[in-house]
Amino acid sequence: MEFSDCIRGRRSVRRFSDREIDRADIERIVDMARYSPSWKNSQTVRYHVVLDGGVKGEIARGGVCGFERNTKTIDSSRALVVVTTVTGICGYEPDGSFTTAKGAGWEMFDAGVACQSFCLAAHSLGLGTVILGIFDGDAIKARLNLPEGESVSALIALGYPRDPAKDAPPRKEVSELLSFI
Ligand SMILES: Cc1cc2nc3c(=O)[nH]c(=O)nc-3n(C[C@H](O)[C@H](O)[C@H](O)COP(=O)(O)O)c2cc1C
């Protein structure tokens, strides 16, 4: 797939088909996502993939702050990727102080970069994704018994799209986004 087709053609997918995902394809996606840039190459992003339908259903109900749209999306997905970040590294100096005024904000920055790579890699393999930002990280962390030093940064619902791809939602013009100084 051409890079421009991949980046323009990726859409957030919220309805998925019943087709199973091959675990090898999830490994291929993470194999691509791991080449994302990160703070001092710290590579703190982790991917916990929930394939078990029962556990996924529990997160769909108890882990999305009552946001029904996300409940439906997770129920429809074939896998839920819980993207976490190992805390206390991105943005920090060895003595524990912050390197910049952005503080620990770089943790979410690295997670965002990795999520975009993950979604584009999935799209290149014909898989659909949607990043979900409305979730209860503490509830999910407790239910999945995730490592103490990790914080849930995002969820990604994953599966083969049920419907043909739609047009992209409107984008701002380049002239509104770009300035030269
Ligand atoms: C940080 C972030 C959080 C998001 N949270 C949600 C969400 O909770 N639920 C949802 O359905 N979509 C969510 N989205 C998807 C956006 O709505 C979607 O990317 C946007 O409408 C543009 O559509 P496109 O991805 O098809 O280009 C999120 C996207 C991002 C980047």
Ligand as a Chemical Component Dictionary entry (heavy atoms), coordinates in Angstrom:
data_LIG
# 
_chem_comp.id                   LIG 
_chem_comp.type                 NON-POLYMER 
_chem_comp.pdbx_formal_charge   0 
_chem_comp.three_letter_code    LIG 
# 
loop_
_chem_comp_atom.comp_id 
_chem_comp_atom.atom_id 
_chem_comp_atom.alt_atom_id 
_chem_comp_atom.type_symbol 
_chem_comp_atom.charge 
_chem_comp_atom.model_Cartn_x 
_chem_comp_atom.model_Cartn_y 
_chem_comp_atom.model_Cartn_z 
_chem_comp_atom.pdbx_ordinal 
LIG C1  C1  C 0 -7.004  10.625 21.470 1  
LIG C2  C2  C 0 -8.240  10.125 20.736 2  
LIG C3  C3  C 0 -9.339  9.715  21.463 3  
LIG C4  C4  C 0 -10.471 9.207  20.801 4  
LIG N1  N1  N 0 -11.513 8.729  21.553 5  
LIG C5  C5  C 0 -12.560 8.162  20.923 6  
LIG C6  C6  C 0 -13.577 7.532  21.687 7  
LIG O1  O1  O 0 -13.539 7.475  22.916 8  
LIG N2  N2  N 0 -14.609 6.957  21.008 9  
LIG C7  C7  C 0 -14.674 6.967  19.631 10 
LIG O2  O2  O 0 -15.648 6.418  19.093 11 
LIG N3  N3  N 0 -13.717 7.551  18.882 12 
LIG C8  C8  C 0 -12.654 8.127  19.485 13 
LIG N4  N4  N 0 -11.634 8.670  18.744 14 
LIG C9  C9  C 0 -11.686 8.635  17.253 15 
LIG C10 C10 C 0 -11.973 10.033 16.660 16 
LIG O3  O3  O 0 -13.329 10.347 16.874 17 
LIG C11 C11 C 0 -11.637 10.001 15.149 18 
LIG O4  O4  O 0 -10.251 9.794  14.985 19 
LIG C12 C12 C 0 -12.008 11.322 14.451 20 
LIG O5  O5  O 0 -13.415 11.501 14.453 21 
LIG C13 C13 C 0 -11.527 11.373 12.990 22 
LIG O6  O6  O 0 -12.026 10.259 12.248 23 
LIG P1  P1  P 0 -11.021 9.274  11.489 24 
LIG O7  O7  O 0 -10.181 8.588  12.543 25 
LIG O8  O8  O 0 -11.900 8.273  10.756 26 
LIG O9  O9  O 0 -10.184 10.064 10.566 27 
LIG C14 C14 C 0 -10.502 9.164  19.373 28 
LIG C15 C15 C 0 -9.363  9.577  18.653 29 
LIG C16 C16 C 0 -8.240  10.030 19.319 30 
LIG C17 C17 C 0 -7.003  10.394 18.521 31 
# 
loop_
_chem_comp_bond.comp_id 
_chem_comp_bond.atom_id_1 
_chem_comp_bond.atom_id_2 
_chem_comp_bond.value_order 
_chem_comp_bond.pdbx_ordinal 
LIG C1  C2  SING 1  
LIG C2  C3  SING 2  
LIG C2  C16 DOUB 3  
LIG C3  C4  DOUB 4  
LIG C4  N1  SING 5  
LIG C4  C14 SING 6  
LIG N1  C5  DOUB 7  
LIG C5  C6  SING 8  
LIG C5  C8  SING 9  
LIG C6  O1  DOUB 10 
LIG C6  N2  SING 11 
LIG N2  C7  SING 12 
LIG C7  O2  DOUB 13 
LIG C7  N3  SING 14 
LIG N3  C8  DOUB 15 
LIG C8  N4  SING 16 
LIG N4  C9  SING 17 
LIG N4  C14 SING 18 
LIG C9  C10 SING 19 
LIG C10 O3  SING 20 
LIG C10 C11 SING 21 
LIG C11 O4  SING 22 
LIG C11 C12 SING 23 
LIG C12 O5  SING 24 
LIG C12 C13 SING 25 
LIG C13 O6  SING 26 
LIG O6  P1  SING 27 
LIG P1  O7  DOUB 28 
LIG P1  O8  SING 29 
LIG P1  O9  SING 30 
LIG C14 C15 DOUB 31 
LIG C15 C16 SING 32 
LIG C16 C17 SING 33 
# 
